[in-house]
Amino acid sequence: MQTTVDNLVFLKNSIPSGSTWSLCAVGLDIFPLGAVAVAAGGHVRVGLEDSVHISKGVTAESNAQIVSKMVRIAKELGREVATASDARKILSLQQA
């Protein structure tokens, strides 16, 4: 499926209200669509396995750099970022 805002909104509106959901996209689309997902109440999965670039033509120095960029975007939109423990609770996983 193409990474467009329209498709993200369609998918979000296709699941039951109150569902926990997350965006995963390949390439630099993760950042603008990640902002939409965060604003719409979703979560975002990012990392070097999906894109080695931090911006157009610029290779990321590390996975942490990519994660940090998405964290900045989320915080600018007023969302707190889940810790690993928080994520386990959100997903109803056993605590480590």
C-alpha positions in Angstrom: 0.0 0.0 0.0 1.4 3.4 -0.8 2.5 5.5 2.1 0.0 8.4 1.9 -2.0 10.3 4.5 -5.2 9.2 2.8 -4.3 5.5 3.1 -3.2 5.9 6.7 -6.5 7.6 7.6 -8.4 4.8 5.7 -6.6 2.1 7.7 -7.0 3.9 11.0 -10.7 4.3 10.4 -11.0 0.6 9.4 -10.2 -0.7 12.9 -12.4 -0.6 16.0 -12.4 2.6 17.9 -10.0 2.5 20.8 -7.6 0.0 19.2 -3.9 0.2 19.8 -2.2 0.7 16.4 1.2 1.6 15.0 2.6 2.9 11.8 5.5 1.2 10.1 6.7 2.6 6.8 9.8 2.2 4.6 12.0 5.1 3.8 11.7 8.7 4.6 7.9 8.6 4.5 8.1 7.5 8.1 8.7 11.0 9.4 5.8 12.9 7.8 3.4 10.0 8.2 4.7 9.3 11.7 3.7 12.8 12.6 0.2 12.1 11.3 0.1 8.8 13.2 1.1 10.5 16.4 -1.4 13.3 16.0 -4.1 10.6 15.3 -3.3 8.7 18.5 -1.2 5.9 17.0 2.3 4.7 17.7 5.3 4.7 15.4 8.0 2.1 14.7 11.2 3.4 13.3 14.7 2.2 12.8 17.6 1.5 10.4 15.9 -1.7 9.2 13.3 0.4 7.4 15.4 3.4 6.3 19.1 4.2 6.5 18.4 7.9 5.9 17.7 10.6 8.4 16.8 13.1 5.6 17.0 13.1 1.8 20.4 12.1 0.8 21.8 12.0 4.3 22.7 8.6 5.8 21.8 8.2 9.5 24.8 7.8 11.8 22.9 5.3 14.0 19.5 3.8 14.9 19.4 6.2 17.8 19.5 9.2 15.5 16.4 8.0 13.7 14.6 7.2 16.9 15.6 10.6 18.4 14.1 12.4 15.3 10.8 10.6 15.7 10.8 11.4 19.5 11.3 15.1 18.7 8.4 15.0 16.3 6.2 13.3 18.9 7.1 15.7 21.6 6.5 18.7 19.4 3.0 17.3 18.8 2.5 17.0 22.6 2.8 13.3 22.9 4.9 11.5 25.5 7.1 8.7 24.3 6.7 5.2 25.7 9.5 3.6 27.6 10.2 -0.1 26.9 8.2 -0.9 30.1 5.3 1.4 28.9 5.3 -0.3 25.5 5.0 -3.8 27.2 2.0 -2.6 29.2 0.4 -1.0 26.1 0.8 -4.3 24.2 -0.1 -6.5 27.2 3.3 -8.2 27.1 5.0 -9.8 30.0 7.4 -7.4 31.8 11.1 -8.2 31.5 
